[in-house]
Amino acid sequence: MEREKENLESLLSWAAQLGISDSTTRTNQPQHSLSSCLGSSLCVSHFPHSGGRGLGAVRDIKKGEAVLRVPKSALITRESVMEDKMLCVAVSRHASLSSVQILVVCLLYEMGKGKTSRWHPYLMNLPHTYDILAMFGEFEKRALQVDEAIWGTEKATLKAKSEWKEAHALMEDLMFKPQFLKFKAWVWAAATISSRTLHIPWDEAGCLCPVGDLFNYDAPGEEPSGIEDSEHLLSNTSNPDTILLSGDKNIMVDADLLDSHSQRLTDGGFEEEINAYCFYARAYYKKGDQVLLCYGTYTNLELLEHYGFLLQENPNDKVFIPLEPAVYSSSSWSKESLYIHHNGKPSFALLAALRLWATPQNKRRSVGHLVYSGSQLSADNEIFIMKWLLKTCDALLKNLPTSLEEDTLLLNAMDNSHHFSTFMGITNLMSSRNEIYNFLEGHHIKDAHSFTDVILSRKARRSMDMWKLAVQWRLKYKKVLFDCISYCTEILDSFVT
Ligand SMILES: C[S@@+](CC[C@H](N)C(=O)[O-])C[C@H]1O[C@@H](n2cnc3c(N)ncnc32)[C@H](O)[C@@H]1O
């Protein structure tokens, strides 16, 4: 704890010397006299329920106010790390590596320099572990229960493994110490890059931004000009003028639509004129509030994949349900647009595609204009698709190994796991306990005489943290299906009365 505090203090005074500042007066000048780059607008604080370490407001802050500036010279980019000639020459011999793989190698290279790294105070403050999907072991992966999420985890692990293997020769050329050559080191560095880089216009790999990467995440709101409208536009424009938003989440939208709503998906950006990364308040904050940053639009599974957390209330969460091939082929909606919203309502495109699919083939052309405007076609058509949706969601829920109630109980047990006997006591109330046995077996506590004496090892604790994320994710998934059933029931009832 004491060490953490010291590390943070050196980060903040080092940052002041580099010209990083939260002061409202604009200067990129180093502030040698200051012991901290913060204090005018922000301070580092702990927010246990929304991200842990983060940035809090030290005064009331207005929406749109500048809250932090980080000069270009402080950023870790491929370009800045490759000022090191040896690294630059070695990288040039491995042209097939992606920009992100090279940035991961750059980070490990700087870590290997220890105290001689120019970013040492920053590197000392990086998290030691991450709970991203690629870190999930077999047990945590299975705990997700839903095929789509299990495949996502497998894909993330395979991707990390193959990227590490491809970069191995470069890391050997650079004579990395054995601990930096390990897969574990690679996953740590790749997770750091995935969860902390910010967009810069000159390098698709992005940058690590000291102090700027202490902002925790806030989801973009549920504005009517959001993705739902964008989907609508996409499938109706023959040649959409597409742009790319939010890092590697390739959401294509009509540029005119975006301009017209002047929607800002992030609250920070690199500003050429002042050669610095600048951050602006995305909301009004009272003194003491956490000041948040929107990194982009993510579902909970994507948040788990890239950042290792999920949101209890995520307006951008989606649940995909299995659809018959004929649903996809009956309309031009993209597969990605056919989902159930976080609140249980089917997406505009899903409703439209189902309405069309439930229409006899020879009548589809004549109702096309109604479908694309979001109108119901007939009472029979609407009742049919609502019954179909309800049945599909119900079957999905029934096929999962645990119920919504059991997951709620399990999460409650996990929240009390500091007393292991309490954890066991609560889980005794669950009807299916296979998962509990697997956890106990995996961590050699199955045969403990008394659970009162059990203290979880560090490994078991980490596994429980990831298991908890998996249970939170599947519970959210189940809630969405459950809410969709309620939505369908309500619509069906409205036809009866
Ligand atoms: C850019 S860092 C933010 C600062 C970070 N909390 C730290 O201590 O360094 C992003 C990481 O913070 C955590 N995080 C950010 N926003 C969060 C939120 N709303 N809820 C939970 N964790 C969050 C996640 O671990 C994520 O990978």
The ligand as an ORCA input file, in Angstrom:
! r2SCAN-3c Opt
* xyz 0 1
  C      -7.833      3.190    -18.975
  S      -7.879      2.252    -17.529
  C      -8.644      3.286    -16.359
  C      -7.870      3.412    -15.067
  C      -7.746      2.171    -14.237
  N      -8.871      2.052    -13.318
  C      -6.445      2.144    -13.459
  O      -6.469      1.968    -12.247
  O      -5.395      2.241    -14.076
  C      -9.119      1.114    -17.989
  C      -9.359      0.015    -16.969
  O     -10.042      0.541    -15.834
  C     -11.073     -0.330    -15.392
  N     -12.365      0.358    -15.625
  C     -12.565      1.477    -16.343
  N     -13.844      1.879    -16.280
  C     -14.486      0.998    -15.507
  C     -15.839      0.869    -15.070
  N     -16.783      1.739    -15.426
  N     -16.157     -0.180    -14.271
  C     -15.212     -1.084    -13.905
  N     -13.909     -1.018    -14.293
  C     -13.539      0.012    -15.081
  C     -10.939     -1.589    -16.230
  O     -10.099     -2.477    -15.552
  C     -10.250     -1.082    -17.484
  O      -9.494     -2.077    -18.138
*
